[in-house]
């Protein structure tokens, strides 16, 4: 699921959907990828017209296209970038106050750039092109190449990331939003494998979110071809928000922990930890996905509002 903030920056997406023909193209692509000629034949329109509509859908980030070999040269294969969207009103990100965009900054953190870890097997890391080190050996989480990780997993323990803190002496952080693709971690994969995952900031536990499973029955949209079947393929896109009212996951309040309780100090990094605790009711591990693995083309995306 991709989350869309209702904001002028996202007008290309909304404009792309403001067409009956483009909506019909989306309906066809929901059934599977298709090329320009196939879409034109199904809709009874010329290839030139379909090409213009596809360009508009690409500009809105709704459709992805790639050139693939055909009998006569190359052809443009189209598919949906995401199959679900969730609209977010600005209040979900700005603590119900209208703030100019200059009071907000975004940080994208690759999943391999953790600053601390303590993990137990099953565990491992993979880049876009290969495994990093050996499976089920926590020592490889210290391998310098771990910074290239696009998928990592552990059955117990934590990884921790440093979020840069750019607030000035005159500012206070009013909300922190963190979006990431995440799932449980089972040997191989197991669709029904609940895991109680604890999110913490600066050592303060925010909430426990229960991941429903470790997903592998369907191939991840971005998962590299070398990554074999029988392994974890993708996760769920979740958004964690801490503001003046409490802590939320996908808009659902999870706890009363507020942003002013997080010991935020100017010029000191904010520590974000993702844990699977052995004493949890469902100690089912953690799987994380970067922009080249899973279903969502993103790293850990952080929005700080002051």
N, C-alpha and C positions, 0 to 999 in steps of 0.2 A: 504494500500500500504506500502510495506517495502522498505526502502532505503538501497542500498548496495554501499559502497565506493569501488571503483576499487583500491584494495590494496592487497598485499600478504597475509594479515591476513584473507582475504575472499576466498583464494584459495580452501578450502574444498567445498564451494558452487559451484564455477565454475567447479571444477573437477566432482562434482556430476552430473552436467548437460551434461558432455562430454561423453554421451553414448546414443545410439539410443534406447536401451531397457529402460533405466531410463526415457527418454523423453516420451516414450509410457506409462510408469507407471504414470507419471505426468498427461498425457492426460486423463487416466482413472480416476484418483483421482479428476480431475476437475469436473467429473460428480457426485462425492459423495464418501464418505469413503468406503473402502473395506478391506477385510482380505487377508492374504497371499495366501490362497487356491483359492479365487476368482480371484485374479490378475494372478496367475499361469495359471488357466484355460483359462482366456481371452487372454493371450499372448502365450499359447501353450508351456509353459516352466515348469520346475520342481519347486516345492516349495522351494527347497534348493537354487536354482539360484535366485529366486525372493527375498528370505530372504537376500542374500548378496547385491543385488541391493538396497533393502530398507535400509539396514544398511548404505550404502554409502549416500543415500538421507537424512537419519537422521543426519549423521555427518555433512552434509552441511546445516542443518537447514531448509531443504525444506519440509520434511515430519515429522509428529509427529505420534507416535504409542502408543497405550495403550492396556493393557490386559483387555478383557471383558469376562464375563461368556458366555460359550457355552454349547451345549448339553453334550460334553465330556470335562470337565475341562474349561480351559481358551483359548481364541484365541487372536491373535494380530490384532487389528483393526488399520488401517492406514488412515491418512487424510493429506491434504496439510496444512502446517503451515500458509501460506499466499497465496492469489490468484493473487496478483500483486506485481511486483518488479520494482523499479526505480534505475537505475545505476547512481552513482555520480562520476565524476572525482575528483581527490584530490583538484583541484583548487577551487571547490565550498566550501571547508572547510578551505583552507589555504591561502586565499587572493591572489591566483595565485602565490604563492612562494613555492618553495620546501623546506620543513622543516623536520628535523628528528622527529621521534615519541617522542623523549624525550622532545620536545618543546610543547607537547600537553598533556592535562590531561582531563579525563572524570569524570563527577559526575552524579550519578543517584539519583534523588530526588523523593521519594514517594509523591503522590499527596496530602496525608493527612498531610504532614509536612510543611504546610504553616506557615508563621510567623506573618501574619496580614491578616485581612479579614474585609469586610463590605458587607453583602449580604441581599437580600430581597426575600421573597417567590415569586414563588415556589422555594424551596430550600431543601437540605438534603444531607445526607451522608450515604454510605453503605460500610461495610467491605466485605470481601470475603464470610462471613457467615451470616450476618444479617444487618438490618438497625441500624444505630448509632443514638440513640435518636428518636425523632419524626420528621415526615415530616413537612416542611414549618414552622419550628421554628428556626430562626437564632441563638438562644442561644446555640444550640447543636454544633455549629461550634467551641465553646470553650471547649467542652467536651474532656477530656484527651484522650479518645479512638479514637478521630478523626485522630490520627497518623496512625491508622490501615485502614483508608479509602482507598477503591479501586475504588470508584465512588463518585463524588460529583457534585452538580448542584446548580445553582442559576439564577433567572430570571433577576437580576440587581445587580450591585455592583462589587466587585473584591476579588480575593485572591492573596496573594503576597508571594513569596518564596525567601529565602536567598541562593545564590550560593556562595560557598566558593571561595575566591580569593587567589591563591597560588603563584602569581607572585612575583619575587624578585625585589630588587631595580634596578638591571641591565636589567630587562625585561619590555617589553610593550606588552599588549594584542593586537594581530592583528586581531583576529576574535572570535566571540562567536556564536556557533551553538546550537540551542535548538530544540529537537524533542519531540512531545507529541501527544497523541490521544485526539481529541477535537470535540465538536459539539455544536449546539444551545441547548436551554432549553425551551421546550414548556410543558404545562400541559399534562401529559401522554407522548405522543410523536406526532410529526407532521413532516413528511418527507420534506414538503415544508415550512420551517420556517426560513427565513434568519435572521442572527444575525451579526451585526457589532461588532467584537471583537477587542479591542485595546490591543496591546502588548507594554509594557514599560520596560525599564531597568534604574535603578537608578533615577527614576522620569522623564525620558525622553521618551515621546511617540515615538515609533519606526514606527508603521504603524497600519492601520486598515485592518483586514482580515474579509471578509464576509463568515461566515459559511452558507452553503445552507439549512441545516435542522437539525432536531432532529430525529435520525434514530431509528425506532422500528419495522418496518415491518418484518425484518429478525432477527433471534436471533444472538446475539454476539457469536463469536467462543469461547470466554473465559468466557462469562457471566455465573455466577453460576446458577444452576438449580432452586434454591429457588426464584430467581428474576423473578417475574411473567411477562407473556405477557401483552402487553398494556403499558409497561414502556420503557424508553430509553434503547437501547441495545448496541450500539457501536458508535464510532466516526470516524473521518478521521485522518490519521497520517500526521501531518504537520511538516515541518522543517523550523524554523526561523533562518536566518543567518544575522549577522551584521559584516561587515568587512570594509576595507578601501575604498570601492566603494559605500557603501550604505547598505540598509536593503532589504533582499530578503525573500520570502516565496516560498518554493519548486523551487528555482532557478529563480523565477520571481521577478524583482525589484519592490519594493513597495514604497520606499521613498529614499531620499538622506541622511538620518541620518546615520552617520558613527561611527565606534567604538571609534575613538578618541574624540568624542563629548559627551561621556557617563559619564564623571567625575569619571573614574576608578582610585581608589587610592589603593596603595599597602596595604595589610593586612586588608582592609575593604571589607566586603561582598558585593556582587553584588545583587541588589534587582530586582527581576523579577515579574512583575505584569500582571495579566490577567483580563481585565475589560469588562463589558457590561454596557455602559453608557446610562442613561435614555434619554439623548438628541440626541442619535445616530439616523440616518435615519432608521435603522433596529434594534431596541432595543430588541433583541431576546434571551438574556441570554447566559449562558455558561454551558456545561457539560464536565467534565474531567474524564478520565479513567486511572486506574493503570494497573499493570501487570496481575492482576487476574480478569479483567473485560473488556468487549469490544472485539476488534478484534486483538489487538497487545500486545504481552507479554513484556511490558516495562513500566517503570515509566517515569518521565520527564528526558530525557537524555540530558546532557549538555556537549559540547566539547569546551574547551578553548584552543586557540592556541596563543603562545607568539612569 
